[in-house]
């Protein structure tokens, strides 16, 4: 009976030995466990925000503060980075080192643009006196978005590390496995942001 290639979504990589597929399957499964624990943290932050959203302490409300246009641009930028990372995953499966580098760099730039847009939003809110100390609502808002933003920053640093490792080691088994896990992490952050956009920004427009 011949060995069948690994058919798990996202980890059936070409140009790999059979034992590489098994290694990737195990490590990616372990990383999924980590992501589930991270999802619990975000769920708690969402629950806290939902509880505190009306605790404005007489200060400005979400409808008065939030700029849906900026949030929409952030959403487009982060979704675009998810697409470019997906293109990098295609290049990875095909063993194209140059393609992997290119799409990782594009994803990195988009991630940094997202962080810049978020920092600009925070600065604008602070200039209007809407700091984290102003109310329970703003405290929960800043904690939720800052936690997500720090995750994106960590993902950007991870991309830089992977670009360095590709230059040194090429697309060996360890590098391929780490890029796959980075891809799961990056797409997870996109999903979290979509929930943030839906739960935090859209209700502010509707009110």
C-alpha positions in Angstrom: 0.0 0.0 0.0 1.5 3.3 -1.1 1.7 6.3 1.2 -0.9 8.9 0.5 0.2 12.6 0.6 -1.0 14.6 3.6 -4.4 16.0 2.6 -5.0 18.2 5.6 -6.0 21.7 4.4 -3.0 24.1 4.3 -0.3 21.6 5.1 0.0 19.3 2.0 3.3 20.8 0.8 5.0 19.8 -2.3 8.8 19.0 -2.4 8.7 17.4 1.0 9.6 14.0 2.3 6.8 11.9 3.9 8.2 12.4 7.4 8.0 16.2 6.8 4.3 15.9 6.3 3.8 14.0 9.6 6.0 16.6 11.4 3.9 19.4 10.0 0.6 17.7 10.9 1.6 17.3 14.6 3.1 20.8 15.0 0.2 22.5 13.3 -2.3 20.6 15.4 -0.4 21.8 18.5 -0.6 25.4 17.3 -4.3 25.1 16.8 -4.5 24.3 20.5 -2.7 27.5 21.2 -5.0 29.5 19.0 -8.0 28.1 20.8 -6.6 29.4 24.1 -6.0 32.7 22.5 -9.6 32.8 21.2 -10.8 32.3 24.8 -8.8 35.4 25.8 -10.4 37.5 23.0 -13.9 36.1 23.9 -13.4 37.4 27.5 -12.3 40.8 26.2 -15.4 40.9 23.9 -17.6 40.0 26.8 -16.0 42.7 29.0 -16.6 45.3 26.2 -20.2 44.3 25.8 -20.7 44.8 29.5 -19.0 48.1 29.7 -20.1 49.7 26.4 -22.7 51.8 28.1 -20.6 52.7 31.1 -19.4 56.0 29.7 -19.3 57.9 33.1 -21.1 60.8 31.4 -18.5 61.0 28.7 -18.6 60.5 25.0 -20.3 57.4 23.6 -19.1 55.1 20.8 -21.4 56.8 18.3 -19.7 60.1 19.1 -16.1 58.9 19.0 -15.7 56.2 16.4 -14.7 56.8 12.8 -16.3 54.1 10.7 -14.3 55.2 7.6 -10.9 54.6 9.3 -12.1 51.3 10.7 -13.3 50.2 7.3 -9.9 51.1 5.8 -8.2 49.1 8.6 -10.5 46.1 7.7 -9.6 46.3 4.0 -5.9 46.5 4.8 -6.0 43.5 7.1 -8.1 41.4 4.7 -5.7 42.3 1.9 -2.8 41.1 4.1 -4.7 37.8 4.6 -5.0 37.4 0.8 -1.3 38.2 0.2 -0.3 35.7 2.9 -2.5 33.1 1.2 -0.6 33.8 -2.0 2.6 33.2 -0.1 1.2 29.8 1.1 0.6 28.9 -2.5 4.2 29.8 -3.4 5.3 27.7 -0.4 3.5 24.6 -1.6 5.1 25.0 -5.0 8.6 25.5 -3.5 9.1 29.0 -4.9 11.4 30.7 -2.5 11.2 34.1 -4.3 7.4 34.0 -4.3 7.3 33.2 -0.6 9.7 36.1 0.1 7.7 38.6 -2.0 4.3 37.8 -0.5 5.7 37.8 3.1 7.1 41.2 2.5 3.8 42.5 1.1 1.9 41.0 4.1 4.4 42.7 6.4 4.0 46.1 4.9 0.2 45.8 5.1 0.4 44.7 8.7 2.5 47.7 9.6 0.1 50.0 7.7 -2.7 48.5 9.8 -0.8 49.2 13.0 -0.1 52.8 11.9 -3.8 53.4 11.2 -4.7 52.0 14.6 -2.2 54.2 16.4 -3.5 57.2 14.4 -7.0 56.4 15.7 -5.8 56.1 19.3 -3.9 59.4 19.0 -7.0 61.1 17.6 -9.2 59.8 20.5 -6.6 60.8 23.1 -6.5 64.4 21.6 -10.2 64.6 22.3 -9.8 63.5 25.9 -11.1 60.0 25.2 -8.3 58.1 27.1 -8.5 54.7 28.7 -8.9 56.4 32.1 -12.0 58.4 31.0 -14.6 55.6 31.5 -15.1 51.8 31.8 -16.3 51.8 28.2 -13.0 53.4 26.9 -10.9 51.2 29.1 -12.5 48.0 27.7 -12.2 49.4 24.1 -8.5 50.2 24.4 -7.7 46.9 26.1 -9.5 44.9 23.3 -8.0 46.8 20.4 -4.5 47.0 22.0 -4.5 43.3 22.6 -5.3 42.7 18.9 -2.8 45.3 17.8 0.0 43.7 19.8 -0.8 40.4 18.2 -0.5 42.0 14.8 2.8 43.5 15.8 4.0 40.1 17.0 2.9 38.7 13.7 4.9 41.3 11.8 8.0 40.5 13.9 7.4 36.8 13.2 7.4 37.6 9.4 10.7 39.4 9.7 12.2 36.4 11.5 10.9 34.0 8.9 12.4 36.2 6.1 15.7 35.9 7.8 15.4 32.2 8.2 14.5 31.7 4.6 17.6 33.6 3.6 19.8 31.4 5.9 18.1 28.0 5.7 15.9 28.1 2.6 12.6 26.3 2.7 13.6 23.4 4.9 11.2 21.4 7.0 11.4 23.6 10.1 11.0 26.9 8.0 8.0 25.5 6.1 6.3 24.4 9.3 6.8 27.8 11.0 5.5 29.7 8.0 2.3 27.5 8.0 1.8 28.2 11.7 2.4 31.9 11.1 -0.3 31.7 8.4 -2.8 30.2 10.8 -1.9 33.0 13.3 -2.3 35.7 10.7 -5.7 34.5 9.4 -6.9 34.1 13.0 -6.1 37.8 13.7 -8.1 38.7 10.6 -11.1 36.8 11.9 -10.8 38.5 15.3 -10.7 41.9 13.6 -13.9 41.2 11.6 -15.6 40.4 15.0 -14.2 43.7 16.4 -15.5 45.6 13.4 -18.9 44.0 13.7 -19.2 44.3 17.5 -17.4 47.6 18.2 -17.7 49.8 15.1 -20.9 48.9 13.3 -23.2 49.3 16.3 -21.8 52.8 16.8 -22.9 53.7 13.3 -26.4 52.2 13.8 -27.1 54.3 16.9 
